[in-house]
Amino acid sequence: MSTLLIRHIQKLITLNADRQQIADGAIFVRGNAIDFAGPMADLPPDRAAQADQVIDARDMIIMPGLVNTHHHLYQTLTRCIAVDSVLFNWLKTLYPIWARMDGEAVYISALTAWPS
């Protein structure tokens, strides 16, 4: 399993209840999960030694955990409609269909589009 250390983050913006903004922050990722996010001074020394990849983020602001914050998965069920249309005609054709989609259609469409 690969590991990543992002260290010396100028500002680490958390989404915890206190909305902390941590100067000189660190994030340690193991596989596809964040294992540590906090002040660089609190990073366990063994984590730094384990890192397969290290990124120095002295001039960066990082807000971890936001993955796929915008998608169009609901459009999966209509991707075969108006495929040769220019954008405006495509939208005019599909907006009425999307407006009538219920929760089940959106759910099935997202399941269809999401990689397994």
ROGUVEX-855864 format. One record per atom (N, C-alpha, C, O): residue number from 1; residue in one letter; atom name; x, z, y. Coordinates in steps of 0.05 Angstrom, whole numbers, plus 5000, padded with zeros to 4 digits. Layout:
BEGIN
PT roza miba drenkol east   up north
PT  NUM    A      CA    X    Z     Y
...
***
This chain:
BEGIN
PT roza miba drenkol east   up north
PT    1    M       N 5017 5000  4977
PT    1    M      CA 5000 5000  5000
PT    1    M       C 5018 5000  5025
PT    1    M       O 5036 5016  5027
PT    2    S       N 5013 4982  5043
PT    2    S      CA 5030 4980  5067
PT    2    S       C 5022 5001  5088
PT    2    S       O 5000 5011  5088
PT    3    T       N 5042 5008  5104
PT    3    T      CA 5038 5028  5125
PT    3    T       C 5047 5017  5152
PT    3    T       O 5066 5001  5153
PT    4    L       N 5035 5026  5173
PT    4    L      CA 5041 5017  5200
PT    4    L       C 5042 5041  5218
PT    4    L       O 5024 5058  5217
PT    5    L       N 5062 5042  5235
PT    5    L      CA 5064 5063  5256
PT    5    L       C 5065 5050  5283
PT    5    L       O 5082 5033  5288
PT    6    I       N 5046 5056  5300
PT    6    I      CA 5046 5048  5328
PT    6    I       C 5053 5073  5343
PT    6    I       O 5039 5092  5344
PT    7    R       N 5077 5072  5356
PT    7    R      CA 5087 5096  5368
PT    7    R       C 5091 5093  5398
PT    7    R       O 5092 5071  5409
PT    8    H       N 5093 5116  5411
PT    8    H      CA 5098 5118  5440
PT    8    H       C 5077 5101  5456
PT    8    H       O 5084 5087  5475
PT    9    I       N 5052 5103  5447
PT    9    I      CA 5030 5089  5461
PT    9    I       C 5027 5101  5489
PT    9    I       O 5024 5125  5492
PT   10    Q       N 5028 5084  5509
PT   10    Q      CA 5026 5094  5537
PT   10    Q       C 5001 5111  5540
PT   10    Q       O 5001 5133  5551
PT   11    K       N 4978 5100  5531
PT   11    K      CA 4953 5115  5532
PT   11    K       C 4937 5108  5507
PT   11    K       O 4930 5085  5502
PT   12    L       N 4931 5128  5491
PT   12    L      CA 4915 5126  5467
PT   12    L       C 4887 5136  5474
PT   12    L       O 4884 5160  5479
PT   13    I       N 4868 5119  5474
PT   13    I      CA 4841 5126  5482
PT   13    I       C 4825 5131  5456
PT   13    I       O 4821 5112  5440
PT   14    T       N 4815 5155  5453
PT   14    T      CA 4800 5162  5429
PT   14    T       C 4771 5159  5434
PT   14    T       O 4761 5158  5457
PT   15    L       N 4756 5157  5412
PT   15    L      CA 4727 5156  5414
PT   15    L       C 4715 5182  5402
PT   15    L       O 4693 5182  5392
PT   16    N       N 4731 5203  5403
PT   16    N      CA 4721 5229  5393
PT   16    N       C 4701 5241  5413
PT   16    N       O 4696 5229  5434
PT   17    A       N 4691 5264  5406
PT   17    A      CA 4670 5276  5423
PT   17    A       C 4680 5282  5451
PT   17    A       O 4665 5282  5470
PT   18    D       N 4706 5288  5453
PT   18    D      CA 4718 5295  5480
PT   18    D       C 4728 5271  5495
PT   18    D       O 4736 5273  5518
PT   19    R       N 4727 5247  5482
PT   19    R      CA 4737 5222  5495
PT   19    R       C 4765 5226  5506
PT   19    R       O 4772 5218  5528
PT   20    Q       N 4783 5238  5489
PT   20    Q      CA 4810 5244  5498
PT   20    Q       C 4825 5218  5505
PT   20    Q       O 4820 5197  5493
PT   21    Q       N 4843 5221  5524
PT   21    Q      CA 4862 5200  5531
PT   21    Q       C 4889 5212  5528
PT   21    Q       O 4897 5229  5544
PT   22    I       N 4904 5204  5508
PT   22    I      CA 4929 5216  5501
PT   22    I       C 4953 5200  5510
PT   22    I       O 4955 5176  5504
PT   23    A       N 4969 5212  5527
PT   23    A      CA 4994 5199  5535
PT   23    A       C 5015 5202  5513
PT   23    A       O 5015 5223  5499
PT   24    D       N 5032 5183  5509
PT   24    D      CA 5053 5182  5488
PT   24    D       C 5040 5188  5461
PT   24    D       O 5047 5207  5447
PT   25    G       N 5021 5171  5454
PT   25    G      CA 5006 5173  5430
PT   25    G       C 5019 5159  5406
PT   25    G       O 5038 5144  5409
PT   26    A       N 5007 5163  5383
PT   26    A      CA 5016 5150  5359
PT   26    A       C 4992 5146  5340
PT   26    A       O 4973 5161  5340
PT   27    I       N 4994 5124  5325
PT   27    I      CA 4974 5118  5305
PT   27    I       C 4989 5110  5280
PT   27    I       O 5007 5094  5280
PT   28    F       N 4981 5123  5257
PT   28    F      CA 4993 5116  5232
PT   28    F       C 4971 5105  5214
PT   28    F       O 4950 5117  5210
PT   29    V       N 4975 5081  5203
PT   29    V      CA 4955 5067  5187
PT   29    V       C 4967 5064  5159
PT   29    V       O 4989 5054  5155
PT   30    R       N 4951 5072  5139
PT   30    R      CA 4958 5068  5111
PT   30    R       C 4937 5049  5099
PT   30    R       O 4914 5056  5097
PT   31    G       N 4947 5026  5090
PT   31    G      CA 4928 5006  5079
PT   31    G       C 4911 4996  5102
PT   31    G       O 4921 4984  5121
PT   32    N       N 4885 5000  5100
PT   32    N      CA 4867 4992  5121
PT   32    N       C 4852 5015  5134
PT   32    N       O 4831 5012  5146
PT   33    A       N 4865 5039  5132
PT   33    A      CA 4852 5063  5144
PT   33    A       C 4871 5078  5162
PT   33    A       O 4895 5080  5157
PT   34    I       N 4861 5087  5184
PT   34    I      CA 4877 5103  5203
PT   34    I       C 4880 5131  5191
PT   34    I       O 4861 5145  5185
PT   35    D       N 4905 5139  5186
PT   35    D      CA 4912 5164  5174
PT   35    D       C 4919 5185  5195
PT   35    D       O 4915 5209  5189
PT   36    F       N 4928 5177  5218
PT   36    F      CA 4934 5196  5240
PT   36    F       C 4931 5181  5266
PT   36    F       O 4938 5158  5269
PT   37    A       N 4919 5195  5285
PT   37    A      CA 4917 5185  5313
PT   37    A       C 4918 5210  5331
PT   37    A       O 4901 5228  5329
PT   38    G       N 4939 5211  5348
PT   38    G      CA 4942 5234  5365
PT   38    G       C 4968 5233  5380
PT   38    G       O 4980 5211  5382
PT   39    P       N 4976 5255  5391
PT   39    P      CA 5001 5256  5407
PT   39    P       C 5025 5250  5389
PT   39    P       O 5026 5258  5366
PT   40    M       N 5044 5235  5399
PT   40    M      CA 5069 5228  5384
PT   40    M       C 5082 5254  5374
PT   40    M       O 5093 5255  5352
PT   41    A       N 5082 5275  5391
PT   41    A      CA 5094 5300  5383
PT   41    A       C 5081 5313  5359
PT   41    A       O 5094 5329  5345
PT   42    D       N 5056 5307  5353
PT   42    D      CA 5042 5318  5330
PT   42    D       C 5044 5301  5305
PT   42    D       O 5034 5309  5284
PT   43    L       N 5056 5278  5307
PT   43    L      CA 5059 5260  5284
PT   43    L       C 5077 5274  5263
PT   43    L       O 5100 5280  5269
PT   44    P       N 5067 5278  5238
PT   44    P      CA 5084 5290  5218
PT   44    P       C 5108 5272  5213
PT   44    P       O 5106 5248  5210
PT   45    P       N 5132 5284  5212
PT   45    P      CA 5157 5269  5209
PT   45    P       C 5157 5251  5184
PT   45    P       O 5169 5229  5185
PT   46    D       N 5144 5259  5163
PT   46    D      CA 5144 5243  5138
PT   46    D       C 5130 5216  5143
PT   46    D       O 5136 5196  5130
PT   47    R       N 5110 5216  5161
PT   47    R      CA 5095 5191  5166
PT   47    R       C 5114 5170  5179
PT   47    R       O 5114 5147  5172
PT   48    A       N 5130 5179  5198
PT   48    A      CA 5148 5161  5212
PT   48    A       C 5168 5149  5192
PT   48    A       O 5175 5125  5193
PT   49    A       N 5176 5165  5173
PT   49    A      CA 5196 5156  5153
PT   49    A       C 5183 5136  5133
PT   49    A       O 5197 5120  5122
PT   50    Q       N 5156 5139  5129
PT   50    Q      CA 5142 5122  5109
PT   50    Q       C 5135 5094  5120
PT   50    Q       O 5129 5076  5104
PT   51    A       N 5136 5090  5146
PT   51    A      CA 5125 5066  5158
PT   51    A       C 5140 5041  5149
PT   51    A       O 5164 5039  5152
PT   52    D       N 5125 5022  5139
PT   52    D      CA 5136 4996  5132
PT   52    D       C 5141 4979  5157
PT   52    D       O 5159 4963  5158
PT   53    Q       N 5123 4983  5176
PT   53    Q      CA 5125 4968  5201
PT   53    Q       C 5121 4987  5224
PT   53    Q       O 5104 5005  5223
PT   54    V       N 5137 4984  5245
PT   54    V      CA 5136 5001  5269
PT   54    V       C 5132 4984  5294
PT   54    V       O 5147 4965  5298
PT   55    I       N 5113 4991  5310
PT   55    I      CA 5108 4977  5335
PT   55    I       C 5112 4997  5358
PT   55    I       O 5100 5019  5358
PT   56    D       N 5129 4990  5377
PT   56    D      CA 5133 5007  5400
PT   56    D       C 5113 4998  5421
PT   56    D       O 5112 4975  5429
PT   57    A       N 5096 5017  5430
PT   57    A      CA 5074 5010  5448
PT   57    A       C 5076 5024  5475
PT   57    A       O 5056 5033  5486
PT   58    R       N 5100 5027  5485
PT   58    R      CA 5105 5041  5510
PT   58    R       C 5089 5031  5534
PT   58    R       O 5081 5046  5551
PT   59    D       N 5084 5005  5534
PT   59    D      CA 5069 4993  5557
PT   59    D       C 5041 4985  5549
PT   59    D       O 5029 4968  5562
PT   60    M       N 5030 4997  5529
PT   60    M      CA 5004 4989  5519
PT   60    M       C 4983 5012  5520
PT   60    M       O 4990 5035  5519
PT   61    I       N 4958 5003  5523
PT   61    I      CA 4936 5021  5521
PT   61    I       C 4921 5013  5495
PT   61    I       O 4915 4989  5492
PT   62    I       N 4916 5032  5478
PT   62    I      CA 4904 5025  5452
PT   62    I       C 4880 5042  5447
PT   62    I       O 4880 5067  5452
PT   63    M       N 4858 5030  5438
PT   63    M      CA 4834 5043  5430
PT   63    M       C 4829 5036  5401
PT   63    M       O 4817 5015  5395
PT   64    P       N 4837 5053  5382
PT   64    P      CA 4835 5046  5354
PT   64    P       C 4807 5047  5343
PT   64    P       O 4790 5062  5354
PT   65    G       N 4802 5033  5322
PT   65    G      CA 4778 5035  5308
PT   65    G       C 4756 5015  5315
PT   65    G       O 4736 5013  5301
PT   66    L       N 4760 4999  5335
PT   66    L      CA 4740 4979  5342
PT   66    L       C 4746 4954  5326
PT   66    L       O 4764 4939  5333
PT   67    V       N 4730 4949  5306
PT   67    V      CA 4734 4926  5289
PT   67    V       C 4708 4910  5289
PT   67    V       O 4686 4921  5285
PT   68    N       N 4710 4884  5293
PT   68    N      CA 4687 4866  5293
PT   68    N       C 4665 4877  5312
PT   68    N       O 4643 4882  5303
PT   69    T       N 4672 4880  5337
PT   69    T      CA 4652 4890  5356
PT   69    T       C 4632 4869  5365
PT   69    T       O 4613 4876  5379
PT   70    H       N 4636 4844  5358
PT   70    H      CA 4618 4823  5365
PT   70    H       C 4617 4802  5343
PT   70    H       O 4638 4793  5335
PT   71    H       N 4594 4796  5334
PT   71    H      CA 4593 4776  5312
PT   71    H       C 4566 4760  5315
PT   71    H       O 4549 4767  5331
PT   72    H       N 4565 4739  5299
PT   72    H      CA 4541 4722  5298
PT   72    H       C 4532 4719  5269
PT   72    H       O 4523 4697  5261
PT   73    L       N 4534 4740  5253
PT   73    L      CA 4527 4738  5225
PT   73    L       C 4498 4730  5221
PT   73    L       O 4492 4717  5201
PT   74    Y       N 4480 4738  5239
PT   74    Y      CA 4452 4731  5236
PT   74    Y       C 4447 4701  5236
PT   74    Y       O 4427 4691  5227
PT   75    Q       N 4466 4686  5246
PT   75    Q      CA 4463 4657  5248
PT   75    Q       C 4469 4642  5222
PT   75    Q       O 4464 4618  5220
PT   76    T       N 4478 4657  5202
PT   76    T      CA 4484 4645  5176
PT   76    T       C 4460 4629  5164
PT   76    T       O 4464 4607  5153
PT   77    L       N 4437 4640  5167
PT   77    L      CA 4413 4628  5155
PT   77    L       C 4405 4602  5169
PT   77    L       O 4390 4586  5158
PT   78    T       N 4415 4597  5193
PT   78    T      CA 4407 4573  5208
PT   78    T       C 4431 4554  5213
PT   78    T       O 4428 4536  5229
PT   79    R       N 4453 4558  5199
PT   79    R      CA 4477 4542  5205
PT   79    R       C 4474 4513  5197
PT   79    R       O 4490 4496  5205
PT   80    C       N 4455 4507  5181
PT   80    C      CA 4451 4479  5172
PT   80    C       C 4430 4464  5190
PT   80    C       O 4424 4441  5184
PT   81    I       N 4421 4477  5211
PT   81    I      CA 4401 4465  5228
PT   81    I       C 4414 4455  5254
PT   81    I       O 4429 4469  5266
PT   82    A       N 4407 4431  5262
PT   82    A      CA 4417 4419  5287
PT   82    A       C 4447 4418  5288
PT   82    A       O 4459 4422  5310
PT   83    V       N 4460 4413  5266
PT   83    V      CA 4489 4413  5265
PT   83    V       C 4503 4391  5282
PT   83    V       O 4525 4394  5290
PT   84    D       N 4489 4369  5286
PT   84    D      CA 4501 4347  5302
PT   84    D       C 4492 4348  5331
PT   84    D       O 4498 4329  5346
PT   85    S       N 4479 4369  5340
PT   85    S      CA 4469 4371  5367
PT   85    S       C 4492 4380  5386
PT   85    S       O 4510 4394  5378
PT   86    V       N 4489 4372  5411
PT   86    V      CA 4506 4384  5431
PT   86    V       C 4497 4413  5436
PT   86    V       O 4474 4420  5428
PT   87    L       N 4513 4429  5449
PT   87    L      CA 4508 4457  5451
PT   87    L       C 4480 4464  5462
PT   87    L       O 4465 4479  5449
PT   88    F       N 4472 4452  5484
PT   88    F      CA 4446 4459  5496
PT   88    F       C 4423 4452  5478
PT   88    F       O 4405 4468  5475
PT   89    N       N 4424 4429  5465
PT   89    N      CA 4402 4422  5446
PT   89    N       C 4403 4440  5421
PT   89    N       O 4382 4447  5411
PT   90    W       N 4426 4447  5413
PT   90    W      CA 4429 4465  5390
PT   90    W       C 4416 4492  5396
PT   90    W       O 4401 4503  5380
PT   91    L       N 4422 4503  5420
PT   91    L      CA 4410 4528  5428
PT   91    L       C 4380 4526  5431
PT   91    L       O 4365 4544  5423
PT   92    K       N 4370 4504  5443
PT   92    K      CA 4341 4501  5446
PT   92    K       C 4327 4500  5419
PT   92    K       O 4305 4509  5417
PT   93    T       N 4341 4488  5400
PT   93    T      CA 4329 4486  5373
PT   93    T       C 4329 4514  5359
PT   93    T       O 4309 4521  5346
PT   94    L       N 4351 4528  5362
PT   94    L      CA 4354 4552  5346
PT   94    L       C 4344 4578  5359
PT   94    L       O 4335 4596  5344
PT   95    Y       N 4343 4580  5385
PT   95    Y      CA 4333 4604  5398
PT   95    Y       C 4305 4612  5388
PT   95    Y       O 4300 4636  5382
PT   96    P       N 4286 4593  5386
PT   96    P      CA 4260 4601  5377
PT   96    P       C 4260 4612  5348
PT   96    P       O 4245 4630  5341
PT   97    I       N 4277 4601  5332
PT   97    I      CA 4280 4610  5304
PT   97    I       C 4291 4638  5303
PT   97    I       O 4280 4656  5290
PT   98    W       N 4313 4643  5318
PT   98    W      CA 4325 4669  5319
PT   98    W       C 4306 4690  5330
PT   98    W       O 4306 4713  5321
PT   99    A       N 4290 4682  5349
PT   99    A      CA 4271 4701  5362
PT   99    A       C 4250 4711  5341
PT   99    A       O 4239 4733  5344
PT  100    R       N 4244 4695  5321
PT  100    R      CA 4224 4702  5301
PT  100    R       C 4237 4716  5276
PT  100    R       O 4222 4724  5258
PT  101    M       N 4263 4718  5275
PT  101    M      CA 4276 4731  5252
PT  101    M       C 4269 4761  5252
PT  101    M       O 4271 4774  5272
PT  102    D       N 4261 4771  5228
PT  102    D      CA 4255 4799  5226
PT  102    D       C 4280 4814  5216
PT  102    D       O 4301 4801  5210
PT  103    G       N 4278 4840  5213
PT  103    G      CA 4301 4856  5204
PT  103    G       C 4312 4848  5177
PT  103    G       O 4336 4847  5173
PT  104    E       N 4294 4841  5159
PT  104    E      CA 4303 4832  5132
PT  104    E       C 4319 4807  5133
PT  104    E       O 4339 4804  5120
PT  105    A       N 4310 4787  5150
PT  105    A      CA 4325 4762  5152
PT  105    A       C 4352 4767  5164
PT  105    A       O 4372 4755  5155
PT  106    V       N 4354 4784  5184
PT  106    V      CA 4380 4790  5196
PT  106    V       C 4398 4803  5176
PT  106    V       O 4422 4797  5174
PT  107    Y       N 4387 4822  5161
PT  107    Y      CA 4402 4836  5140
PT  107    Y       C 4413 4817  5119
PT  107    Y       O 4437 4818  5112
PT  108    I       N 4396 4800  5108
PT  108    I      CA 4404 4781  5088
PT  108    I       C 4424 4761  5099
PT  108    I       O 4444 4754  5085
PT  109    S       N 4421 4753  5123
PT  109    S      CA 4439 4734  5136
PT  109    S       C 4467 4747  5139
PT  109    S       O 4487 4734  5133
PT  110    A       N 4468 4772  5147
PT  110    A      CA 4493 4786  5150
PT  110    A       C 4507 4790  5123
PT  110    A       O 4531 4787  5121
PT  111    L       N 4491 4797  5102
PT  111    L      CA 4503 4800  5076
PT  111    L       C 4514 4774  5066
PT  111    L       O 4535 4773  5053
PT  112    T       N 4501 4752  5072
PT  112    T      CA 4510 4725  5063
PT  112    T       C 4536 4718  5077
PT  112    T       O 4554 4706  5065
PT  113    A       N 4539 4725  5102
PT  113    A      CA 4562 4717  5118
PT  113    A       C 4586 4736  5114
PT  113    A       O 4609 4727  5117
PT  114    W       N 4581 4761  5107
PT  114    W      CA 4603 4781  5106
PT  114    W       C 4621 4775  5082
PT  114    W       O 4611 4772  5059
PT  115    P       N 4647 4775  5086
PT  115    P      CA 4665 4770  5063
PT  115    P       C 4663 4792  5043
PT  115    P       O 4662 4816  5050
PT  116    S       N 4663 4785  5018
PT  116    S      CA 4661 4806  4997
PT  116    S       C 4688 4816  4989
PT  116    S       O 4690 4834  4971
***
